[in-house]
């Protein structure tokens, strides 16, 4: 008769099996990726304009990135209006915080600090203003070609702009390119608990970018799962080399190490627990 513990699922063996399957899948996907890279390098076309003969081929293009929808980006609460690709508002509040020695200080923080266990004279105000993000809608344009707005995550050239708060519940002052909101009859000199500090940044239109993908009509889409985008005018070989290092370097060996550890741990613990 089968014992009860023999009927139970041994989750350590499940961990070992899952680690092995994932490892095999990751190795297979990396091999397919490397094959795609070799195909891309040998067939890459340096395209300056849309040509029907390049349909379905991997292409390398460079140019200024513009939105196909030229509607300005706005943050109405602060009267910010820009012609750009992305706009963000980052909010900080000056708050009490407690260090590991239970000493209480005050500092700027971009997240609410829980003060419920502080002495009553050190309770932080309720958070009222929040971060905000806006991005252009629809596809983006590089010369004759259109690309998905996901390319924006590769852009780092944020530029600062100072807004003007439209509410009447706070006074405002500018400090080092940021807007400080405060409640005081006196002129702002130093921050106090409950004051806000607002920073606006945007990515302007017209930034130079370099893209590698597949020509699909007048769009650039992934080529066999590969889409590479860099800010600036970057050589195709440099882009491919950088991408190859990213996908076949640390990530591959980290996956091998973690999956090996998962398999060994699962087998050891599963065997040890069952024989105990």
C-alpha positions in Angstrom: 0.0 0.0 0.0 1.4 3.4 -0.9 2.3 5.6 2.0 0.7 9.0 2.4 4.0 10.9 1.9 4.5 9.0 -1.3 1.2 10.4 -2.6 2.2 14.0 -1.8 3.7 16.3 -4.4 7.3 16.9 -3.6 7.7 20.6 -4.5 11.4 20.4 -4.3 11.4 18.1 -7.3 9.0 20.4 -9.0 11.5 23.2 -8.5 14.3 21.1 -9.9 12.2 20.2 -13.0 11.0 23.7 -13.6 14.6 25.0 -13.4 15.8 22.5 -15.9 13.0 23.2 -18.3 13.5 26.9 -18.1 17.3 26.5 -18.6 16.7 24.4 -21.7 14.2 27.0 -23.1 16.6 29.9 -22.4 19.5 28.1 -24.1 17.3 27.3 -27.1 16.1 30.9 -27.3 19.6 32.3 -27.1 20.8 29.9 -29.9 17.9 31.2 -32.0 18.8 34.7 -31.2 22.4 34.2 -32.2 21.3 32.7 -35.5 19.1 35.7 -36.1 22.1 38.0 -35.3 24.3 36.3 -37.9 21.5 36.6 -40.5 21.0 40.2 -39.6 24.7 41.1 -40.0 25.0 39.4 -43.4 21.9 40.9 -44.9 21.7 44.3 -43.3 20.8 47.2 -45.6 21.9 50.8 -44.8 18.7 52.6 -45.9 18.4 56.4 -46.3 14.9 56.3 -47.9 12.0 54.0 -48.3 12.6 51.6 -51.1 10.2 48.8 -52.0 13.0 46.5 -52.8 14.0 46.4 -49.1 10.7 44.9 -48.0 11.2 42.2 -45.4 15.0 42.9 -45.1 16.9 44.0 -42.0 17.6 47.7 -42.3 19.7 50.3 -40.5 18.4 53.8 -40.4 19.4 57.1 -38.7 17.6 60.4 -38.4 15.7 62.8 -36.3 12.8 61.3 -34.3 9.5 63.1 -34.5 5.9 62.3 -33.4 3.4 61.6 -36.1 0.9 63.3 -33.8 2.1 66.8 -33.2 -0.3 67.5 -30.3 1.6 69.2 -27.5 2.2 67.4 -24.2 0.6 69.1 -21.2 0.6 69.1 -17.4 -2.4 71.3 -16.8 -2.0 71.5 -13.0 1.4 73.3 -13.6 0.7 75.0 -16.9 3.4 73.1 -18.7 3.0 72.7 -22.5 5.8 71.3 -24.6 6.3 70.0 -28.1 8.1 66.8 -27.3 8.1 63.0 -27.1 7.7 62.5 -23.4 6.8 64.7 -20.4 7.2 63.8 -16.7 6.5 65.4 -13.3 8.5 64.2 -10.3 7.2 65.1 -6.9 9.0 65.2 -3.5 7.8 66.2 -0.1 9.9 67.4 2.8 9.2 64.8 5.6 10.2 63.4 8.9 12.1 60.2 8.8 13.7 58.0 11.5 17.2 56.4 11.2 18.3 53.1 12.6 19.2 54.7 15.9 15.7 56.1 16.2 16.8 59.7 15.7 14.3 61.8 13.8 15.4 64.1 11.0 13.7 65.7 8.0 14.5 65.3 4.3 13.1 65.4 0.8 11.6 62.1 -0.3 9.9 61.0 -3.5 7.7 58.5 -1.6 5.5 58.9 1.5 7.3 58.1 4.8 5.1 56.2 7.3 5.3 58.3 10.5 2.5 56.4 12.4 5.0 55.2 15.0 6.8 58.5 15.4 6.0 60.8 18.4 2.9 62.9 17.7 4.8 66.1 17.0 6.6 64.3 14.1 3.7 63.1 12.0 4.0 63.7 8.3 1.2 65.4 6.4 -0.9 63.4 4.0 0.5 63.2 0.5 -1.6 65.3 -2.0 0.5 65.8 -5.2 1.7 62.9 -7.3 4.0 62.0 -10.2 2.7 62.4 -13.7 3.8 61.1 -17.1 2.6 61.8 -20.6 3.9 60.6 -23.9 3.1 61.2 -27.6 0.4 59.0 -29.1 0.6 56.8 -32.1 3.7 55.9 -34.1 6.9 58.0 -34.3 8.6 59.1 -37.5 12.3 58.9 -38.7 12.5 60.2 -42.2 10.3 58.0 -44.4 9.8 55.4 -41.7 7.6 55.0 -38.7 8.5 53.2 -35.5 6.6 52.1 -32.4 6.6 54.5 -29.4 8.3 51.8 -27.4 11.6 53.3 -28.8 11.2 56.1 -26.2 12.5 53.9 -23.4 15.9 54.1 -25.1 16.1 57.9 -24.9 17.8 59.6 -22.0 18.0 63.2 -23.1 15.6 64.7 -20.6 15.5 68.5 -20.4 14.2 70.5 -17.4 11.4 73.0 -17.5 9.9 74.9 -14.5 6.1 75.1 -14.3 3.8 77.4 -12.5 1.3 75.9 -10.0 -2.3 76.8 -10.9 -3.8 76.2 -7.5 -4.3 78.8 -4.8 -3.7 76.5 -1.8 0.1 76.9 -2.0 2.6 79.6 -2.6 5.5 78.9 -5.0 9.1 79.7 -5.5 11.8 78.4 -7.8 14.9 76.7 -6.5 17.7 75.3 -8.7 15.4 74.5 -11.6 12.6 73.1 -9.4 9.4 74.5 -8.1 8.8 74.6 -4.4 5.3 74.8 -3.0 4.8 75.9 0.5 2.3 77.3 3.0 3.8 80.2 4.9 3.3 84.0 5.3 7.0 84.5 5.0 9.2 84.3 1.9 10.6 80.9 1.2 14.1 80.4 2.5 14.5 76.8 3.7 12.3 73.8 3.4 9.9 72.7 6.1 7.9 69.5 6.6 4.9 69.5 4.3 6.6 71.6 1.5 6.6 70.1 -2.0 9.4 70.1 -4.6 8.3 69.6 -8.2 10.5 68.8 -11.1 9.4 68.8 -14.8 11.4 67.2 -17.6 10.7 66.4 -21.2 12.3 64.7 -24.2 12.2 67.1 -27.2 11.3 66.2 -30.7 14.0 66.0 -33.3 16.5 63.9 -31.3 18.9 61.9 -33.5 18.4 58.1 -33.2 19.8 55.0 -34.9 17.6 52.0 -35.5 18.0 48.4 -36.7 15.0 46.3 -37.6 13.0 44.9 -40.5 11.3 47.1 -43.2 7.6 46.3 -43.2 5.9 48.6 -45.5 6.9 52.1 -44.3 7.5 50.8 -40.7 10.5 49.4 -38.9 9.6 46.4 -36.9 11.6 43.6 -35.1 13.6 41.4 -37.4 13.4 37.8 -36.2 12.7 39.2 -32.7 15.5 41.7 -32.9 14.9 45.5 -32.7 17.8 47.7 -31.7 17.5 51.5 -31.0 20.1 53.9 -29.7 20.1 57.6 -29.1 22.5 59.5 -31.4 24.1 58.6 -34.7 25.6 55.2 -33.8 27.4 52.9 -36.3 25.5 49.7 -37.2 28.4 47.4 -36.2 28.6 49.1 -32.8 24.9 48.7 -32.2 25.0 45.0 -33.2 28.1 44.3 -31.0 26.5 46.0 -28.0 23.3 44.1 -28.4 25.1 40.8 -28.9 27.1 41.4 -25.6 23.9 42.1 -23.7 22.0 39.0 -24.8 24.9 36.5 -24.7 27.0 37.9 -21.8 26.1 38.3 -18.1 22.4 37.3 -18.6 23.2 33.9 -20.1 25.7 33.0 -17.4 23.5 34.3 -14.6 20.6 32.1 -15.9 22.9 29.1 -16.0 24.1 29.7 -12.5 20.6 30.3 -11.0 19.1 27.3 -12.9 21.9 25.0 -11.8 21.4 26.1 -8.2 17.6 25.5 -8.5 18.2 21.9 -9.9 20.7 21.0 -7.3 18.7 22.5 -4.4 15.5 20.8 -5.6 17.1 17.3 -6.0 19.0 17.5 -2.7 16.1 18.8 -0.6 13.6 16.5 -2.3 15.7 13.4 -1.7 16.6 14.5 1.8 13.0 15.2 2.9 11.7 12.0 1.3 14.3 9.8 3.0 14.1 11.5 6.3 
